[in-house]
Amino acid sequence: MIIYNTQLVRLITFGFAAGICIFPFILVRDDARDDAVVINHERIHYRQQAELLVLGFHLLYLVMLLANLVRHRRLLPAYRALCFEREAYAHDRDADYLRTRKPYACFRTI
């Protein structure tokens, strides 16, 4: 289910993102309502979360982010180096990606 709420997205992401997926919801800022790239990016995260049974996704995301912070020493490069984000950014412009995506594809980019 997609929820459009700018204030909620800004609160959760500290104003840095146009959308966020918190299973089973995709939250998108009002001004990104028609942005197919943002919505597809979050749908990829939705699939990742479902595959890893939600909690597994969030635990791995946090552990990998902390490890990347040690390596990169800055938040943006650490965030962009996450396998979950690399997959989502690599395919968020491909509207057919989720139809052909193989299970656990995010780990193939490590």
CYANA upper distance limits for C-alpha pairs under 8 A (distance plus 0.5 A):
  1 MET  CA     24 PRO  CA      7.30
  1 MET  CA     25 PHE  CA      5.67
  1 MET  CA     26 ILE  CA      6.65
  2 ILE  CA     25 PHE  CA      6.44
  2 ILE  CA     26 ILE  CA      5.16
  2 ILE  CA     27 LEU  CA      6.37
  2 ILE  CA     28 VAL  CA      7.68
  3 ILE  CA     25 PHE  CA      7.51
  3 ILE  CA     26 ILE  CA      6.61
  3 ILE  CA     27 LEU  CA      5.36
  3 ILE  CA     28 VAL  CA      6.70
  4 TYR  CA     27 LEU  CA      6.37
  4 TYR  CA     28 VAL  CA      5.37
  4 TYR  CA     29 ARG  CA      6.03
  4 TYR  CA     30 ASP  CA      5.78
  4 TYR  CA     33 ARG  CA      7.33
  5 ASN  CA      9 VAL  CA      6.87
  5 ASN  CA     27 LEU  CA      7.28
  5 ASN  CA     28 VAL  CA      6.69
  5 ASN  CA     29 ARG  CA      5.72
  5 ASN  CA     30 ASP  CA      6.20
  6 THR  CA     10 ARG  CA      6.60
  6 THR  CA     28 VAL  CA      7.31
  6 THR  CA     29 ARG  CA      4.47
  6 THR  CA     30 ASP  CA      5.79
  6 THR  CA     31 ASP  CA      8.11
  7 GLN  CA     11 LEU  CA      6.55
  7 GLN  CA     29 ARG  CA      8.08
  8 LEU  CA     12 ILE  CA      6.69
  8 LEU  CA     27 LEU  CA      8.35
  9 VAL  CA     13 THR  CA      6.44
  9 VAL  CA     14 PHE  CA      8.45
  9 VAL  CA     15 GLY  CA      7.71
  9 VAL  CA     17 ALA  CA      7.74
  9 VAL  CA     18 ALA  CA      7.62
  9 VAL  CA     19 GLY  CA      6.79
  9 VAL  CA     20 ILE  CA      7.41
  9 VAL  CA     27 LEU  CA      6.83
  9 VAL  CA     28 VAL  CA      6.95
  9 VAL  CA     29 ARG  CA      6.58
 10 ARG  CA     14 PHE  CA      5.78
 10 ARG  CA     15 GLY  CA      4.57
 10 ARG  CA     16 PHE  CA      7.47
 10 ARG  CA     17 ALA  CA      7.63
 10 ARG  CA     29 ARG  CA      8.34
 11 LEU  CA     15 GLY  CA      7.03
 13 THR  CA     17 ALA  CA      6.40
 13 THR  CA     20 ILE  CA      8.16
 18 ALA  CA     28 VAL  CA      6.41
 18 ALA  CA     29 ARG  CA      5.95
 18 ALA  CA     32 ALA  CA      6.92
 18 ALA  CA     38 VAL  CA      7.44
 19 GLY  CA     26 ILE  CA      7.69
 19 GLY  CA     27 LEU  CA      5.93
 19 GLY  CA     28 VAL  CA      4.67
 19 GLY  CA     29 ARG  CA      6.63
 19 GLY  CA     32 ALA  CA      8.45
 19 GLY  CA     38 VAL  CA      7.14
 19 GLY  CA     39 ILE  CA      8.02
 19 GLY  CA     42 GLU  CA      7.36
 20 ILE  CA     26 ILE  CA      6.45
 20 ILE  CA     27 LEU  CA      5.79
 20 ILE  CA     28 VAL  CA      7.07
 20 ILE  CA     42 GLU  CA      6.75
 21 CYS  CA     25 PHE  CA      6.44
 21 CYS  CA     26 ILE  CA      4.88
 21 CYS  CA     27 LEU  CA      6.59
 21 CYS  CA     42 GLU  CA      6.11
 21 CYS  CA     43 ARG  CA      8.11
 21 CYS  CA     45 HIS  CA      6.89
 21 CYS  CA     46 TYR  CA      6.62
 22 ILE  CA     26 ILE  CA      6.70
 22 ILE  CA     27 LEU  CA      8.10
 22 ILE  CA     46 TYR  CA      8.17
 23 PHE  CA     46 TYR  CA      6.87
 23 PHE  CA     49 GLN  CA      7.34
 23 PHE  CA     50 ALA  CA      8.18
 23 PHE  CA     54 VAL  CA      7.25
 24 PRO  CA     46 TYR  CA      7.95
 26 ILE  CA     42 GLU  CA      7.03
 26 ILE  CA     43 ARG  CA      8.01
 26 ILE  CA     46 TYR  CA      8.12
 28 VAL  CA     32 ALA  CA      6.89
 28 VAL  CA     33 ARG  CA      7.20
 28 VAL  CA     38 VAL  CA      8.50
 28 VAL  CA     39 ILE  CA      8.05
 29 ARG  CA     33 ARG  CA      7.18
 32 ALA  CA     38 VAL  CA      7.61
 35 ASP  CA     39 ILE  CA      6.95
 36 ALA  CA     40 ASN  CA      6.42
 36 ALA  CA     93 ARG  CA      8.28
 37 VAL  CA     41 HIS  CA      6.50
 37 VAL  CA     92 ASP  CA      5.82
 37 VAL  CA     93 ARG  CA      5.86
 38 VAL  CA     42 GLU  CA      6.81
 38 VAL  CA     92 ASP  CA      7.70
 39 ILE  CA     43 ARG  CA      6.64
 40 ASN  CA     44 ILE  CA      6.75
 40 ASN  CA     92 ASP  CA      5.79
 40 ASN  CA     93 ARG  CA      7.81
 40 ASN  CA     95 ALA  CA      7.42
 41 HIS  CA     45 HIS  CA      7.13
 41 HIS  CA     88 ALA  CA      5.75
 41 HIS  CA     89 TYR  CA      7.21
 41 HIS  CA     91 HIS  CA      8.00
 41 HIS  CA     92 ASP  CA      5.14
 42 GLU  CA     46 TYR  CA      6.63
 42 GLU  CA     88 ALA  CA      8.21
 43 ARG  CA     47 ARG  CA      6.82
 44 ILE  CA     48 GLN  CA      6.80
 44 ILE  CA     88 ALA  CA      6.33
 44 ILE  CA     92 ASP  CA      8.10
 44 ILE  CA     98 LEU  CA      7.49
 45 HIS  CA     49 GLN  CA      6.56
 45 HIS  CA     84 PHE  CA      7.72
 45 HIS  CA     88 ALA  CA      7.39
 46 TYR  CA     50 ALA  CA      6.74
 47 ARG  CA     51 GLU  CA      6.71
 48 GLN  CA     52 LEU  CA      6.82
 48 GLN  CA     57 PHE  CA      7.58
 48 GLN  CA     84 PHE  CA      8.01
 48 GLN  CA    104 TYR  CA      7.65
 48 GLN  CA    106 CYS  CA      8.07
 49 GLN  CA     53 LEU  CA      6.45
 49 GLN  CA     54 VAL  CA      5.05
 49 GLN  CA     55 LEU  CA      8.30
 49 GLN  CA     56 GLY  CA      8.21
 49 GLN  CA     57 PHE  CA      5.84
 49 GLN  CA     58 HIS  CA      8.29
 50 ALA  CA     54 VAL  CA      6.28
 51 GLU  CA    103 PRO  CA      7.91
 51 GLU  CA    104 TYR  CA      7.51
 52 LEU  CA     56 GLY  CA      5.60
 52 LEU  CA     57 PHE  CA      5.71
 53 LEU  CA     57 PHE  CA      7.36
 54 VAL  CA     58 HIS  CA      6.90
 55 LEU  CA     59 LEU  CA      6.61
 56 GLY  CA     60 LEU  CA      6.53
 57 PHE  CA     61 TYR  CA      6.40
 58 HIS  CA     62 LEU  CA      6.63
 59 LEU  CA     63 VAL  CA      6.68
 60 LEU  CA     64 MET  CA      6.36
 61 TYR  CA     65 LEU  CA      6.45
 61 TYR  CA     82 LEU  CA      7.95
 61 TYR  CA     84 PHE  CA      8.17
 62 LEU  CA     66 LEU  CA      6.66
 63 VAL  CA     67 ALA  CA      6.71
 64 MET  CA     68 ASN  CA      6.50
 64 MET  CA     82 LEU  CA      7.09
 65 LEU  CA     69 LEU  CA      6.56
 65 LEU  CA     78 ALA  CA      6.58
 65 LEU  CA     79 TYR  CA      6.76
 65 LEU  CA     82 LEU  CA      7.14
 66 LEU  CA     70 VAL  CA      6.94
 67 ALA  CA     71 ARG  CA      6.95
 68 ASN  CA     72 HIS  CA      6.27
 68 ASN  CA     73 ARG  CA      8.15
 68 ASN  CA     77 PRO  CA      8.49
 68 ASN  CA     78 ALA  CA      5.17
 68 ASN  CA     79 TYR  CA      8.00
 68 ASN  CA     81 ALA  CA      7.56
 68 ASN  CA     82 LEU  CA      8.10
 69 LEU  CA     73 ARG  CA      5.39
 69 LEU  CA     74 ARG  CA      6.47
 69 LEU  CA     75 LEU  CA      6.75
 69 LEU  CA     78 ALA  CA      5.68
 71 ARG  CA     78 ALA  CA      8.20
 72 HIS  CA     77 PRO  CA      6.79
 72 HIS  CA     78 ALA  CA      6.25
 73 ARG  CA     78 ALA  CA      7.97
 74 ARG  CA     78 ALA  CA      6.71
 75 LEU  CA     79 TYR  CA      6.45
 76 LEU  CA     80 ARG  CA      6.61
 77 PRO  CA     81 ALA  CA      6.59
 78 ALA  CA     82 LEU  CA      7.29
 79 TYR  CA     85 GLU  CA      7.72
 80 ARG  CA     85 GLU  CA      6.45
 80 ARG  CA     86 ARG  CA      6.92
 81 ALA  CA     85 GLU  CA      7.56
 81 ALA  CA     86 ARG  CA      6.98
 82 LEU  CA     86 ARG  CA      6.62
 83 CYS  CA     87 GLU  CA      6.71
 83 CYS  CA    106 CYS  CA      6.06
 83 CYS  CA    107 PHE  CA      6.92
 83 CYS  CA    109 THR  CA      6.59
 83 CYS  CA    110 ILE  CA      6.52
 84 PHE  CA     88 ALA  CA      6.82
 84 PHE  CA    106 CYS  CA      5.93
 84 PHE  CA    107 PHE  CA      8.38
 85 GLU  CA     89 TYR  CA      6.37
 86 ARG  CA     90 ALA  CA      6.39
 86 ARG  CA    106 CYS  CA      8.14
 86 ARG  CA    109 THR  CA      7.83
 87 GLU  CA     91 HIS  CA      6.78
 87 GLU  CA    105 ALA  CA      8.01
 87 GLU  CA    106 CYS  CA      5.98
 87 GLU  CA    109 THR  CA      7.52
 88 ALA  CA     92 ASP  CA      6.05
 91 HIS  CA     97 TYR  CA      7.01
 92 ASP  CA     97 TYR  CA      8.47
 96 ASP  CA    100 THR  CA      7.41
 97 TYR  CA    101 ARG  CA      6.23
101 ARG  CA    105 ALA  CA      7.31
104 TYR  CA    108 ARG  CA      7.89
105 ALA  CA    109 THR  CA      7.80
106 CYS  CA    110 ILE  CA      8.11
